[in-house]
Amino acid sequence: LQTDVGQDVLARLVPDFHVLLENFSSRVMPQLGFDEVRLHELNPDLLYLTMPGYGRSGPAEHWLAYGSSVDSHAGLSSLIGYADQTPWKGGIAWPDPIAGLHATSAVLSQLWSGLTHGTGGATIEAAQFEATVAAIGDRILEAQIDGPFRPNGNRDDQYLAQGIYRCIGDDEWIAVSIIDQAALVSLCDLLDLGLEADAPFDHDAFDLAFSAVTSEHDANELAILLQAHGLAASKVAKAPDLAQDPHLQSRSSWGTVDQPEVGPFTVLLTPIAMSATPIRSLMPAPTLGEHNDAVLHAAGFSRTEIVTLAADGIIV
């Protein structure tokens, strides 16, 4: 796209598009000569989705944006950690999937509206920063009512007790939530924690007593036992545990993909099941440039033009 030839190719393709998506900074498309005015001149019905990290206006418009830094700017890091420690980073750059899901919803809504109501083209702006802030809207509301949020580790004020507790094995843990006094009494009766269930609740004392018991149990077996007695518990699963999870296996949640350039590997199927349109076959993801020939040919490019574009490095 930084060449005149590449820009000419895009200009010929845009009239054939329903949707054009990009997540460049706000400067890139105008610098290439493809701002939204030009794009809609080329295709009045185009849905143009632009996803600059901080949007196309405001003091932070030109800030560099990566999910791993946007999550802190959007407040996520302040929600993770312990009261006596600095904020923690999440293990995943959550702004990336959060912004992607917001943008997907916007595109599908607008595309469906255009197909059914003839609304024509539109520009959709989906800033990663704002999408991430929106995802913690409940915490922002709470802060206005209760004051700034105070991280509390694995505990949750909505439960009488909650935490992650070490079990037998290397890095094996169980997650448990005790919703109320009745659940606490049930747990104490089941495991003989040595606590007075009717005494004022002391979370630190509970953690010590419960950890002493969990450290002598297998995490999965203990979770099954607690669940059988109406208590919310689960092993803290790692990737190999998920691959062997009997519940996921019973629901045929896994599929094998023979991915070019990678080889066969197992993936989780889409978690959305539709009765009228079940998954019939699992196809590998397209490789880089795999569909270039078909797309360009459909847009009227000759075989000679396509070969020349590939030879010149304009396309892969």
Summary of the structure (lengths in Angstrom):
residues: 316
radius of gyration: 26.4
end to end distance: 12.4
largest distance: 83.7
contacts: 806
relative contact order: 0.09
helix: 43%
strand: 13%
